[in-house]
Amino acid sequence: MNCAVAVDCSSMNDGNGPPRLADCVPNCSNMTTINGTMAPVYPAEYYELIYRVVGSLLVGVIFVVGLVGNALVISVVTRTRSMHTPTNWYLVSLALADIILLVSAPLPTLVEYHLLVDEWVFGRVGCSAMVFMQYLGVNVSSLSITAFTVER
């Protein structure tokens, strides 16, 4: 196997003169060929089991309690005729914003706990969509609270 790879040795200078050639030549045992290009191979790194279990439980509880609570608010206000007031509709708006935020923040986090560290499986579109949904939820929440304030 030919391990000749272009390596930038300028960042390997420790201040004691120029970098040594041995520091600049990659170790062939830690290299693999991807599409004809040599690339380093890193060992798979997962979060610790206790971190995954505790994190999943906490995020799961937040998600379930938030989703059920906000769904109940929406259900009660929409089904009860006497609850059809502007203030309660602002509450529905706030509950919808919370649901948007609950779907876009904790759910991807639950998935990430059980994958490789720093690995994103939803692709570029999923990343953009999740970030957009998080900002949308926060902004709708802020505007709903502002509407509460202005109306009162």
C-alpha positions in Angstrom: 0.0 0.0 0.0 1.3 3.4 -0.9 0.9 5.8 2.0 2.2 8.9 0.3 -0.3 11.5 1.3 0.0 15.3 1.2 0.1 16.4 4.8 0.3 20.0 6.0 3.2 20.0 8.5 3.1 23.7 9.4 0.6 23.1 12.2 2.8 20.4 13.7 5.6 22.7 14.8 6.0 22.6 18.6 8.2 25.6 18.7 11.5 23.6 18.9 12.5 24.0 15.3 10.9 22.6 12.2 8.6 19.6 12.4 10.2 16.2 12.2 9.5 14.1 9.1 8.1 11.3 11.3 5.5 13.7 12.6 4.4 14.7 9.0 4.1 11.2 7.6 0.8 9.6 8.4 0.7 6.2 10.0 -0.5 3.7 7.3 -2.2 1.5 9.9 -4.6 4.3 10.8 -5.5 5.1 7.1 -8.1 3.8 4.7 -8.9 4.5 1.1 -12.1 6.3 0.4 -12.9 7.1 -3.2 -9.2 6.6 -4.1 -8.1 9.1 -1.4 -6.3 8.2 1.8 -8.2 9.2 4.9 -7.6 8.6 8.7 -9.7 6.0 10.4 -10.9 7.0 13.9 -12.4 4.5 16.3 -16.2 4.6 16.8 -17.0 6.8 19.8 -20.3 6.5 21.5 -21.7 8.3 24.5 -21.4 6.5 27.8 -24.3 4.2 28.8 -25.3 6.2 31.9 -25.2 9.4 29.9 -27.5 7.9 27.2 -29.9 6.4 29.8 -30.2 9.4 32.0 -30.3 11.8 29.1 -33.0 9.8 27.2 -35.1 9.6 30.3 -35.0 13.3 31.1 -35.5 14.4 27.5 -38.3 11.8 27.1 -40.1 13.0 30.2 -39.8 16.6 29.0 -41.1 15.7 25.6 -44.1 13.6 26.8 -45.2 16.0 29.6 -44.9 19.0 27.2 -46.7 17.3 24.3 -49.5 16.0 26.5 -49.9 19.3 28.4 -50.0 21.4 25.3 -52.3 19.0 23.4 -54.7 19.2 26.4 -54.7 23.0 26.3 -55.4 23.0 22.6 -58.2 20.4 23.0 -59.9 22.2 25.9 -59.9 25.6 24.3 -61.1 24.3 20.9 -63.9 22.1 22.3 -65.3 24.3 25.1 -67.4 27.1 23.7 -67.0 29.3 26.8 -63.2 29.2 26.4 -63.3 30.9 23.0 -61.8 34.2 24.1 -58.9 36.1 22.6 -56.7 35.4 25.6 -57.3 31.7 25.4 -56.6 31.7 21.6 -53.3 33.3 22.5 -52.7 30.3 24.8 -53.5 28.0 21.9 -50.9 29.8 19.8 -48.4 29.5 22.6 -49.2 25.8 23.0 -48.7 25.2 19.2 -45.3 27.1 19.4 -44.3 24.8 22.3 -45.2 21.7 20.3 -43.2 22.9 17.3 -40.2 23.5 19.7 -40.8 20.1 21.4 -40.7 18.3 18.1 -37.7 20.1 16.7 -35.4 20.1 19.7 -35.8 17.0 22.0 -36.6 14.4 19.3 -33.3 14.8 17.4 -31.5 14.8 20.7 -33.0 11.5 21.6 -31.7 10.0 18.4 -28.3 11.6 18.8 -27.8 9.9 22.2 -27.8 6.5 20.6 -25.6 7.2 17.6 -21.9 8.0 17.2 -20.7 11.1 18.8 -21.0 14.2 16.5 -22.9 12.2 13.9 -26.0 13.7 12.2 -28.3 11.3 10.4 -30.9 13.7 9.1 -28.8 15.2 6.3 -28.4 18.9 5.3 -32.2 19.3 4.7 -33.0 17.8 8.1 -30.5 20.0 9.8 -31.9 23.2 8.1 -35.4 22.1 8.9 -34.7 21.5 12.6 -32.9 24.8 13.0 -35.8 26.6 11.2 -38.4 24.9 13.3 -36.5 25.7 16.5 -36.3 29.4 15.6 -39.9 29.3 14.4 -41.1 27.9 17.8 -39.1 30.5 19.8 -40.3 33.4 17.7 -43.9 32.3 17.7 -43.7 31.9 21.5 -42.2 35.4 21.9 -44.9 36.9 19.6 -47.7 35.1 21.5 -46.5 36.5 24.8 -46.2 39.9 23.2 -49.8 39.7 22.0 -50.9 38.7 25.5 -49.2 41.8 26.8 -50.6 44.2 24.2 -54.1 42.9 24.6 -54.2 43.2 28.3 
